[in-house]
Amino acid sequence: MRVIEEPDKETVSRRAAEFLAELVRRRPDCVLGLATGSTPLGLYQELIHQHREEQLDFSQVVTFNLDEYVGLPPTHSQSYRHFMQENLFSQININPENTHVPDGRALDFEAHCEQYERAIQEAGGIDLQILGVGGDGHIAFNEPGSSLGSRTRLKTLAPETVRDNARFFESEQEVPRLAITMGVGTILESRRCLLMACGLNKARAVQATVEGPVTAQVTASALQLHRDVIVIVDHDAASMLARREYYREVEEAERRLRAERSSQPS
C-alpha cells in the first residue's frame, strides 16, 4: 500500500487526477470505478480542466459507480446518477452509454445486482477504482460488519452513515435507509485502487485502513490485501499514522527515482 501525503485537499485532488489522467492517456478505453461525495469533487474538477485545456479524451472510457440510493430517481438532486451527471459526465466527452450507475428503482434488486456484476466483467474489469472512506472506515456502502468477500447487493445503511449524509438532504428523515453498493470483494478485483481522504475527521479511519488489523468492522482495511493500492491524504487525514515519516521517505525515494529516469537519454 503506497501512502502519499499532500498539504491540502486541492493538492490531493491534483495528485489523484495525475494517476487517472495518465491511465486514460495510456489506455483510452480503460474502465474506471467512480465514487461520489465531497471527497472526489476536486478530482472531477481537475479532470474537467484537463479535458478542456489539455484535450484529455474520455470518448472511449467506460465507468462504473460504486453505489446508489434506493428509491431515488436519476433526476433527484441527491441521487448519485445526478451527482455524476452534474459534476463530471455532462462536462467531458464521455459516451453516456458507457456510464454505469446502479439503478435505485430496480424492480428486482437481486437480478439487477447480478447484472451489474456481469457488466463489469464483460467490460474487462475495473482498471482503476476511486474510493473515499467513511468516518468509521467503510468503503462504498459496505458498512461495518460487511463481508470482505461481498458482491454488489442491497445494503441497509448504518445510523452513523444516515446522520453523516443528512447534511445533503433537508432533514435526516429524508435520507434513504437502503442503497445498492459494490461489495468489498467486487472492489478488491479492481486492478488498482486509489483511496482519497481529507480532514481530521478522517484521520482515525485512515489509520485503521492503512495500519490497523484487517477486519470486517473497518471494511477499508481489506485494501491491505490488494496488491496495488494508492492512498492519497492531506496533512490532517495523515495525522494519526504511526509510520508517517516512513511513508514520506518512500515518496521522496520515488521522486528521486523518477527524476533520475527522466534525466537519462532515451
N, C-alpha and C positions, 0 to 999 in steps of 0.2 A: 504494500500500500504506500503510494507516494503522497506525502503531505506537503502542500505548498502554502506558505503563509504570505499574505499580501496586506498592505496597510489598511485598506478600507473596502467597502462594498463595490465601489467603482472599479478598483483595480482587480478585485476578484472577478467581476463580470468580464473585464477585458481579457484577463488571463484565460478564463473559461472559453471565451469566444475564439481565442487563438487555436485551441485544440480542436474545436468544432469546425472552424473555417479551414484549417489545414486538412482535415478529413474530407470535407466537401470538395476542396480543390483537387485532392489526390484521387478521390473516388466520387465522381459526380453523381453516381446512382446509389450512394450509401443510404443506409437505413438508420434513422435517428430515433431514439426514445426521448420523449419530451416531458417536461414537468410544468406544473402551474404554480401559482402563488407569488408572493412578493420577491422571493429569492432569485428566480431566473429572469425577472423582468429586465434587469440591466444587461444580462446576456443577450436577450432578444433584441434590445435596442442596439447593441453593438453589431449584431448580425444584420439588422436592417441598414445600419450605417454602411457596413461593408458591401452589402448588396447595391446600395445606391451610389456609393463613392468609388468602390473598387470592383464592381461588377461580379460580386460573389453570386454564383449561379445555382439556384435551387430547383431548376426546371425538372431534373431527374430524381431529386431526393424524395425518399419515402419516409413518413413519420408515423410513429405510434405513441399516443399519450398514455401516461400511467393509469389514469383514473377518471371517474366522472361521478357526480352525484346522481342518485336515483330519484326520479320524479321530475327533474328539471328539463324543460325542452331546450334544444340547442340555442334558441334565441333568448333564453333567460339571461339576465345580466350577470348572474353568478354561476352559470354553467361553465364547465371547463372548455367546451367547444367554443362558446362565445369568447372566453378569455383568449384562447389561442387565435381565433379569427381577428380579434381586435388588436392584439399585441404582437402578432407575428405574421400569420398566413396572408392577411389582406395587404401586407406591405412588402412582400417579397414575391418572386415569380415562381412560386410552387404550384404544382397542379393540384387543385382541390381534391381530385380523385385519389391522390397519393397521401392524403392526410387522414389519419385514423384516430378517432376518439371513441371510447366506449359509449354505447347508447344507453343513457339513463332511463329511457322509457321503453326498453325492450319488453316484448310480451312474454318471452321465455328467457329468463336470465341465464339459466344453465346452458341452454343451447347457444345463446349469444356469447357467453364467455368462452365456450369451446371454439366457436367460430373465430373469435378474436385471437386465440392462441394459434389456430391454424393459419390465419392471415399473416401473423408474424413469421411463422415457419415458412410459408410459401414465398414471403419476401426475402428469404435467405437469412433471417435472424437479425437482431439489432446490433449494429456496429458500435454505436456509442449511446449509452443511456445517461441522460442528465437526471440528477437526483437532488432533492433538498432533504432535510431531516427535521422531524418534529422535535419539540422540546423534550419529549420522552424517548427520543431515539427511534421513532418509527420512520420507515420509508414508504412512499406512496401512501395507501391507506391500510398498510399492514400494521395494525395496532399491536401493542404489547400482548404477547401470548400467541401471535400468529405463527403457524407452522413455517419453518425455514425452508420447507420444500413446497410451499403453497403455489398454486397456479392462479390465473385470472379467475375471479369469483366475486360473489356478493359479500359485502362485509359490513357489519354494524360498527358505527363509529363510537369511539370511546368518549365519555363525557368531557375529558380534557380537550379532545380534538374539536368537539362541538363548541366548547367555550372559546377555544382559540380562533375558530373560524367565524364566530358570531360577529366579529368586527366587520365582516364583509356583507352582512345582512342587516336588516332594520332591527331585528331582535333575535335572541337566541332560539326562540321558538320556531323561527323560520328556517333554521339550518337543517337540511336533510339529515336523517339519522342513518341512512344507508348509502353505500356507494359501491360501484364496480371498481375493482382495483386489480392491476397486475399483481401476481403473487411474488413472494421473495424468490422462489425457485425460478420464476419467469425472468425476473430481473438479473439473477445470477448467470443466466445463459447468455446475456449480452457479452459481446467480445471485449468491451471496455466500459467501465462505469466512471462517471465524473460526478462527484458529490460536492455541492456548494453549501457553505454555511456562513452566516454573518451575525454578529451581535453577541453580547454577553448572555442573552437568554438561550443561546445555542451551545455555549461552552461546555456544559456538562454532557450534553448529548454527543458532541464531537469527541470528547474524551472517552466516553463509553464506546462509541463507534470504533475508534482507532486503537485504543489501548485496553479496553475492558474485555471481559470474557465474552465469547460468542454465546449468545443467549436469545431465546425467543422473546424475552422481556424487553430487549433492545434490538429490534429487527434489523436496524442498520449495521449492527455488529457482524451480521452474516457476510458483509462485504469483505471481512478479513479472509474469507475462504475463496475469494475471487482472485484470479491470477493477475488482473490488470485494473487497478482502481487508482484514480487520482482524486485526492481530497483537497479542495481549494477553500481556504478560510481566511477571514480577516483577523487582525490582532486580537480583537475581543473574543471571537469564537475559539481562538487557539489558546486562550489564557490559562486553561486548566490542563493542557497537555504536559505530561511528566517529561517526555523526551523532546520537548520543543526545540532545544538547541541542536540536538542531533538532526532533526528534520531540516533545520536551516542549513546545517553543514552539508547535508546531502544535496540540497538545491544549489548551494554555492559550488560544489564539486561538479554538478550537472551543468551549471552555467559555464564554468571554465572549460569543460569538455566540449561544449557546443562552440565556444569561441575558438578553440584550437582547431576543430574540424572545419570551421568556416574560413579559417586563415590558410588552410592548406590548399595548394594549387590543384585544380580539377584535372 
